Amino acid sequence: MARTDAIVLGAGVVGTSAALHLAKRGLAVALVDRRGPGEETSYGNAGVIESNTLFPHAFPSGFGALLRIALKRAPEANYHLSFLPKIAPWLLAYRANTRGEASFAFAEEMRPLYARALSEHETLLTEAGAMRYLRKDGWLKLYRGDASFAATARERDYAEQLGLDHRVLDGEQARSLEPSLAPVFRHAVHWTGAASVSNPLAVTKVYAEQFAKHGGVTLKGDARTLHRSGANWRVDTEQGPIDAKEAVVALGPWAPDLLGPLGVKLPLAFKRGYHRHFRPVGNAGLTRPVVDTEYGYCLAPMEQGIRLTTGAEFADRDAPPTPVQLERLMPSARALFPLGEGIEAQPWLGSRPCFADSRPVIGRAPGQPGLWLDYGHAHWGLTLGPVSGRLLAEMMTGATPFCDPAPYSAERFGP
Ligand SMILES: Cc1cc2nc3c(=O)[nH]c(=O)nc-3n(C[C@H](O)[C@H](O)[C@H](O)COP(=O)(O)OP(=O)(O)OC[C@H]3O[C@@H](n4cnc5c(N)ncnc54)[C@H](O)[C@@H]3O)c2cc1C
């Protein structure tokens, strides 16, 4: 590469999208990862492009739910006891951000990103000739009990006000959309404006191929070697050192490994999650992702099989896997859908990178000229990767950003 304008560190869906947007704007970009594009968190998700997101993921409420979690019987959440003292302040802040007015503030601040999330994917997939991965038939949230469904009223009312398409269905109506589901639930909401992809890994790889077509170069290297070299940033790669005036940190859950030593200490936590693929029994199938809300898991039809993804586990990012949630929820999942044999011997484990206000950081790194941040997309990084890449590229190239980037700035955490 004769000249490099920007180094993007991390080739998950977030970094690859940012690199692609920068390359489309004429910058010479090097995308650096220690693995291939999309092979970490961006591989293992449920594939939902949820442009309807209004509120942050709810903090469990009600004595019953909290007790089940405390007793380690809950399928929707798990924790490592030794990790709780470390995460307690973050959990309290997270809880405050999911309540009342704070959740409406989140909805307002994040709407510009969510509202554009699907069209940004569509543009990139169309340009790449890869629309075959996109299913525009929404996703289905199931409610086994009346109370859990009634608790969605606030969200549905708000969605109504904003004109976000959704249909309230009874069990039979939902089963006419997805006939392989058993009648173990009473209500469903079909979020018709959402979409999903049949292979999240392939989608990131397609974006990386598009990046190459725009002149971008993907290199193997350890992002933690990033350091100042005169007026530039330098990173060591297998192909030698690369220098550029600007660098973007898009390392998802690994961002603190690089940023901490540079003195950029932002309060990122991890919600670990597991998945496993299953063959459906006989002719059973799903046409769209389905969430069993009471048990907190999703069944998503993928090219690899039916992917079952779990809710959150609070544990050190690098602690050994403890997929107890999968064991706890399998009886309910098998009662809902005829899951046959598991495809892999061991479940996949990934970490959702989350700030306590559930917003990502997109913008400049405080105190480090030329360093940019694009990470912390939590539960919706696949959804938000391309739109975040657009916003970041607009900011980095001095174009008018399509929305006010202030809610995503690192400065919101204070000096
Ligand atoms: C179970 C589960 C289900 C999910 N379901 C959905 C969903 O349905 N829809 C949705 O929108 N989101 C979903 N998510 C969230 C989504 O997957 C993440 O928010 C998103 O993948 C984060 O992307 P990223 O690019 O920031 O991180 P990553 O994909 O993890 O990318 C970070 C990259 O940095 C690289 N890296 C790390 N350290 C270094 C280093 N030292 N040197 C070089 N490279 C390094 C890694 O190799 C990796 O490629 C889910 C997550 C989980 C865990």
The ligand as an ORCA input file, in Angstrom:
! r2SCAN-3c Opt
* xyz 0 1
  C     -25.505    -14.733     21.491
  C     -25.511    -13.399     20.770
  C     -26.593    -13.071     19.956
  C     -26.611    -11.837     19.286
  N     -27.639    -11.552     18.419
  C     -27.630    -10.382     17.717
  C     -28.627    -10.115     16.744
  O     -29.510    -10.936     16.480
  N     -28.584     -8.921     16.087
  C     -27.615     -7.989     16.326
  O     -27.675     -6.908     15.735
  N     -26.612     -8.245     17.204
  C     -26.591     -9.406     17.911
  N     -25.598     -9.681     18.807
  C     -24.576     -8.645     19.069
  C     -23.546     -8.576     17.961
  O     -23.099     -9.861     17.604
  C     -22.339     -7.748     18.424
  O     -22.783     -6.506     18.950
  C     -21.416     -7.461     17.254
  O     -21.019     -8.653     16.626
  C     -20.175     -6.703     17.698
  O     -19.388     -6.541     16.536
  P     -17.943     -5.962     16.630
  O     -17.447     -5.839     15.251
  O     -17.941     -4.760     17.514
  O     -17.132     -7.084     17.459
  P     -16.448     -8.431     16.927
  O     -17.265     -9.089     15.896
  O     -16.081     -9.235     18.126
  O     -15.142     -7.903     16.216
  C     -13.994     -7.513     16.953
  C     -12.774     -7.971     16.147
  O     -11.602     -7.546     16.825
  C     -10.623     -8.537     16.629
  N      -9.585     -8.418     17.657
  C      -9.739     -8.494     18.986
  N      -8.557     -8.301     19.600
  C      -7.648     -8.090     18.618
  C      -6.240     -7.834     18.633
  N      -5.542     -7.726     19.761
  N      -5.620     -7.673     17.441
  C      -6.303     -7.768     16.281
  N      -7.623     -8.016     16.218
  C      -8.283     -8.181     17.382
  C     -11.388     -9.840     16.723
  O     -10.651    -10.903     16.099
  C     -12.679     -9.491     16.021
  O     -12.661     -9.851     14.659
  C     -25.543    -10.913     19.479
  C     -24.459    -11.260     20.293
  C     -24.429    -12.497     20.920
  C     -23.230    -12.860     21.777
*
